[in-house]
């Protein structure tokens, strides 16, 4: 089973594509798109990270990033811009559009490797945290369900649910929590129901 992370490279210069492929192929599965439109199409395959050039024929990297972040299917994919434009204003614009990082050309393979590894680790942590938050919310929801006022019959001890139906107390608790039941008889009930055995 291939467990390598998938990196999408969106770049129009062949030399840069070759450098990036050489830097990443040992650790990652790589995909290449040579313009923005092709990059948007390949992004639908849900790569784990996108390396995105800014200056390309057709739509530029900024517009590609804007569309990626506006699409529910691709908005969470980390994007790293790779560009020759070193002015801080360009970097600021890229980060404001939702990119996680900005690498200046000429491409340094060790820098690319380090940045890619760092942002993949961050994304793994984000996903792990998201799962934990959901599990906590589910647990809190269950606790909340059983912590409010429960309408209970004073005689038979059945509980009324949200739909107005009356349930045995164990059925109600089982359906609103992960608790399970085993039945026994307490000393008071044993004395009342089986006095002859209780006396012995």
C-alpha positions in Angstrom: 0.0 0.0 0.0 1.4 3.4 -1.1 1.3 5.7 1.9 3.4 8.5 0.4 1.9 12.0 0.6 0.9 13.5 -2.7 2.4 16.9 -3.9 1.0 18.9 -6.8 3.5 21.1 -8.6 1.9 23.9 -10.7 4.8 25.4 -12.6 5.3 26.3 -16.3 9.1 26.3 -16.5 10.6 22.9 -17.3 13.9 23.4 -15.4 12.0 24.3 -12.2 9.7 21.3 -12.6 12.8 19.1 -13.0 14.4 20.6 -9.9 11.2 20.1 -7.8 10.6 16.6 -9.0 14.2 15.6 -8.1 13.9 17.2 -4.7 10.6 15.5 -3.8 10.4 12.2 -5.7 12.1 10.1 -3.0 9.7 11.0 -0.2 6.5 11.9 -2.0 4.2 11.1 -4.9 4.3 14.0 -7.3 1.8 15.4 -9.9 2.6 18.2 -12.3 0.4 20.9 -14.0 2.0 23.4 -16.4 -0.6 26.2 -16.0 -3.3 27.4 -13.6 -6.3 25.8 -15.3 -4.6 22.4 -15.3 -3.6 23.0 -11.7 -7.2 23.6 -10.6 -8.3 20.4 -12.3 -5.6 18.3 -10.8 -6.2 19.8 -7.3 -9.6 18.0 -7.3 -7.6 14.8 -6.8 -7.0 16.1 -3.3 -3.2 16.4 -3.1 -1.8 16.8 0.4 0.1 20.0 -0.6 0.4 22.3 -3.6 3.6 24.1 -4.8 2.3 27.0 -6.9 4.1 29.4 -9.2 2.7 32.9 -9.5 3.7 34.0 -13.0 2.2 31.6 -15.5 0.4 31.9 -18.8 -3.4 32.2 -18.5 -4.5 32.7 -14.9 -1.8 33.5 -12.5 -1.0 31.7 -9.2 -2.8 34.3 -7.2 -6.0 33.6 -9.0 -5.4 29.9 -8.7 -5.0 30.2 -5.0 -8.1 32.4 -4.6 -10.2 29.8 -6.5 -8.7 26.9 -4.5 -9.6 28.6 -1.2 -13.1 29.4 -2.4 -13.8 25.7 -3.3 -15.1 23.5 -0.5 -13.2 20.5 -2.0 -9.8 22.2 -2.1 -9.9 25.0 0.5 -8.0 23.0 3.2 -5.1 22.0 0.9 -1.9 23.8 2.0 -0.5 26.0 -0.8 3.2 27.2 -0.9 4.0 29.8 -3.5 7.3 29.4 -5.4 8.2 32.6 -7.3 11.0 34.9 -8.5 9.0 37.9 -7.1 10.9 38.7 -3.9 9.2 42.0 -3.0 7.5 41.8 0.4 4.2 43.1 -1.1 3.9 40.0 -3.3 4.5 37.7 -0.3 2.0 39.6 1.8 -0.6 39.3 -1.0 0.0 35.5 -1.3 -0.4 34.9 2.4 -3.5 37.0 2.5 -5.0 34.8 -0.2 -4.5 31.8 2.1 -1.1 30.4 1.2 0.9 28.9 4.1 4.3 29.8 2.8 6.3 31.7 0.1 9.6 30.4 -1.4 11.8 32.6 -3.5 13.5 31.4 -6.7 16.1 30.2 -7.6 14.8 27.0 -6.1 16.9 25.5 -3.3 16.0 21.8 -3.0 16.9 21.6 0.8 14.6 24.6 1.5 11.8 23.1 -0.5 12.2 19.8 1.3 12.2 21.4 4.7 9.2 23.6 4.0 7.1 20.8 2.5 7.9 18.5 5.4 7.0 21.2 8.0 3.7 22.1 6.4 2.6 18.5 5.9 3.3 17.9 9.6 1.3 21.0 10.5 -1.6 19.7 8.4 -1.5 16.3 10.0 -1.6 18.0 13.4 -4.6 20.2 12.3 -6.5 17.1 11.1 -5.8 15.2 14.3 -6.9 18.2 16.3 -10.1 18.5 14.3 -10.9 14.8 15.0 -10.3 15.3 18.7 -12.5 18.4 18.8 -15.3 16.5 17.1 -15.0 13.6 19.5 -15.1 16.0 22.4 -18.1 17.8 21.0 -19.9 14.4 20.6 -19.0 13.5 24.2 -20.2 16.8 25.5 -23.4 16.4 23.5 -24.1 13.0 25.2 -23.3 14.5 28.6 -25.6 17.4 28.0 -28.4 15.1 27.0 -28.3 13.3 30.3 -27.6 16.3 32.5 -30.9 18.2 32.0 -34.2 17.6 33.7 -35.6 14.2 32.8 -39.4 13.7 33.1 -39.8 10.5 35.1 -42.9 8.7 36.2 -43.3 8.8 39.9 -44.9 5.3 39.9 -43.2 3.1 37.3 -40.1 5.2 36.9 -40.3 5.3 33.1 -38.6 8.3 31.4 -40.3 10.5 28.7 -38.1 11.1 25.7 -38.1 14.2 23.4 -40.8 12.7 21.2 -43.2 12.2 24.2 -42.8 8.4 24.4 -42.2 6.7 27.7 -39.2 4.4 28.0 -37.8 2.1 30.6 -35.0 3.9 32.3 -32.3 1.5 31.1 -33.6 1.8 27.5 -33.4 5.6 27.7 -29.9 5.7 29.1 -28.6 3.1 26.6 -29.9 5.2 23.7 -28.3 8.4 25.0 -25.0 7.1 26.2 -22.5 4.2 25.8 -23.6 2.7 29.1 -24.9 -0.9 29.3 -26.8 -2.7 32.0 -26.8 -5.9 33.9 -29.6 -6.7 36.3 -29.6 -7.7 39.9 -31.8 -7.2 43.0 -31.0 -4.8 45.8 -31.3 -6.0 49.5 -34.5 -3.9 50.0 -36.3 -5.4 47.0 -35.0 -8.9 47.9 -36.5 -8.6 51.3 -39.9 -7.4 49.9 -40.1 -9.8 47.0 -38.5 -12.9 48.5 -38.9 -12.6 52.3 -38.5 -16.3 52.9 -35.1 -16.3 51.1 -34.0 -13.1 52.7 -34.7 -14.4 56.2 -32.4 -17.4 55.6 
